[in-house]
Every structure is written in structure tokens, then in C-alpha cells.
Amino acid sequence: MEFAMTMKDTDSAPFASDAERWAAVQRRDRDADGVFCYSVRTAGVYCRPSCAARLARRENVRFHAGCEEAEAAGFRPCKRCRPNEAALAVRRAAAVAKACRLIETAEEMPNLASLAASAGMSRFHFHRVFKTVTGVTPKAYAAADRARRVREALPQSSTVTEAIYGAGFNSSGRFYAESGQVLGMTPTRFRSGGSGTAIRFAVGECSLGSILVAATDQGVCAIMLGDKPEALVRELEDRFPKATLVGGDRGFERWVAKVVGFVEAPALGLDLPLDVRGTAFQQRVWQALRKIPAGSTVTYSQIAKRIGLPKAVRAVAHACATNAIAVAIPCHRVVRNDGSLSGYRWGVERKRALLEREAAAAA
């Protein structure tokens, strides 16, 4: 079976000339996989450009648009790189995706041995591959999925206990021990929309307009930018409809001053405790965003590759859009493939201003 190996026929396309293709083979460029394949006359096989086999002599190498063309010329697929099959990264991603679905649909967390068996791997190898692809261990992924389940079940369940067991926790004691990390508050408070939970907040002004910083006992849960302070407060109230919003004291206002200082002078840096909760995928994206240095930008597709899911570009864009903690989780540093600025929750002009300041500070 051939997997979309089509060689570009325009001079402006990458790997358009034999010289470019040979250079890609020499450096074992994975970006060239799927664009073309090459055959080795003396071995009688054809390979992916990224094949790890010993490099053949140039005079023995011929380039082909795809597997079908190479096989029609009398070559057989290399047993090492398997050019006629899905790439190893794709096969691993499919195996991990299957394991994720097993975790998400199981009443109780499957053990590592059963997950590894479903993927056709040893326990050690599966654990390593799963973490490489998802960025978290199978146990951490299952914990995040249980947290999602219980957050979704609490408002609809007749009792907290029903939601706890329905989410896959084996005992209520174990859940209550972890509820602060899972929910950020007690289950009863979460179930009632955060009723009784104190969220401190303060509003300040900066050159980009109004800025609101809010925090639970765990850390900063929101940094919002806008034109009017009252609109930001209403947005915070909508996010936590039954929480008790408390005006920040002098100590808390120093956090606001620190955020404002970073907006005005990015070289100062920003290091605040964060209370960030989302799906396992969102957590991975937001963690990757925090690793982007100030003054730099990356594309949505680059972030997708960094978290091991190169095809999840749209999902990465959605995770950026749902980020509620401006500047501390710097989704403004993510741009389109052509370098243009895409939509930003707090306005494209603010995104442009932040990037310009960070670039100037880096320079």
C-alpha cells in the first residue's frame, strides 16, 4: 500500500531537484518522508529519505515519486524503514490513541500491562512511547481523564458519591484526598458553581488597557485584558458564578503590579504560581507555550509537533483560544505558518503590541 508519496513537480517546491533530494537523504530528513522515496541499485530496495540504513553511494541511488513507481522499476521495500507502510511515528501515535480511548471508556483504569498488550509492545517500551507522544505518563493521563469525568458528572449527579464512583475512583477517600488538585475546591463547592470559594482579584491599568488578575488559594486562575474594568469583572463573575469574589489586598495588588510590569517591560520576566486546569491535551499545549522564550514566535504546527501530535494543529489553536491566563501562558507568541497574526482572545492589536515589545526587549 502506498502512503501519499508524491514528488512535487514545481521548481519552487521543497525537494524539487535531485540535488535537494540527495541532501535530504544525507541528513535523513523526516520532512522529506512522503514527498519522495529513493532506491539503491546494488541492494535492490527502496527506502524513505529518513531511513537509518547505511548511506548508499550516490551513483547507485535513484529517486521516485512514490512506492508504486519504485516497485514498478523492480525494487522491493526496505525492511528497516518500511516505506510502503505508515511511518513509525504514525503507527506509534495510532497505538497511543487507541490506548487513550481504552482509558477514557473503561470503568476502571486499565493496568499498564493490558494497555501495553493492546499496543503490541512491552510495558517498558509502551510507557516510554506513550509519554513521548502525549507528554504525560499513562497514569497521569488517566488521572486527568478521571478529573474531567468528575467535573462533568458533579453538576448532573444526585450525590457527590455517585459522581466520584462514576468517574472511576475506587474509593471516595482517595478522591477527597485529591479533590483540591482535581477541582481546585471541595466537590460540594464545585457542584454548586464554586459557592463559598474565595477568589481574590484586582484590576489595574496598563498601556494595553485594563487588566484583571484573579487567583484561588492554588495560584493565579485568570489574567484578562480589555477596554473596560467592569466588563472584565463581569467576565470573571460568569466564569465563577457562585464563588465569592474578594478584592485583593496590598499583597495581592503586588501580583497585579508584577503582571503590569511584565506587559510594559518584558525583560523583567514573569514568575507567578498558576492554578491552571484543563484537559490533558490543553495542559500539554499550555506547558509547551510556557517554554517559548520571550521575543520568539512559533507556529501552531510547530507546537503540535512539539507535543508529539503533528496533525493536531486545529486542536492546538483551540487550546490557545481557551487559555484564560494572558501573558503568563503566552499564547500571543503563536502565529500562523506565514508569520501573520491570527485571532487573539484579547484582540490582535494587543497581540502585536506584546510581540513588538518582547522583540525589542530581546534585541
DAURVEN-V61506 format. One line per field, one symbol per residue. ss: DSSP state (A for helix, B for strand, O for the rest). psi: psi as a letter, one per 30 degrees, with the letter a starting at -180 (. if undefined). A space follows every 50 residues. Layout:
ss->???
psi->???
//
This chain:
ss->OOOOOOOOOOOOOOOOOAAAAAAAAAOOOAAABOOBBBBBOOOOBBBBOO OOOOOOOAAABBBBOOAAAAAAOOOBBOOOOOOOOOOAAAAAAAAAAAAA AAAAAOOOOOOAAAAAAAAOOOAAAAAAAAAAAAOOOAAAAAAAAAAAAA AAAAOOOOOAAAAAAAOOOOOAAAAAAAAAAAAOOOAAAAAOOOOOOBBB BBBBBBOOBBBBBBBOOOOBBBBBBBOOAAAAAAAAAAAOOOOBBBBOOA AAAAAAAAAAAAAAOAAAOOOOOBOOOOOAAAAAAAAAAOOOOOOOOBBA AAAAAAOOOOOOAAAAAAAAAOOOBOOOOOAAABBOOOOOOOOOOOOAAA AAAAAAAAAAAAO
psi->kkihjkkkgkfflkhfleeeeeeeeeghjfffkfellkljeffgllllfg kglkklkeffkkklfaeeeeefggllkkfefifglkleeeeeeeeeeeee eeeffkelkkleeeeeeffhlleeeeeeeeeeefflleeeeeeeeeeeee eeeeffkfleeeeeeffgkfkeeeeeffeeeefglleeeefgggkfkkjk lkkakafgblkkkkkaffakfkjkkaekeeeeeeeeeeeifgljkkkkae eefeeeeeeeeeeeifffljjkkkikkaleeeeeeeeeeffkkkflllle eeeeefggiffheeeeeeeeffkgileejiffgkllegflkakkegkeee eeeeeeeeeeee.
//
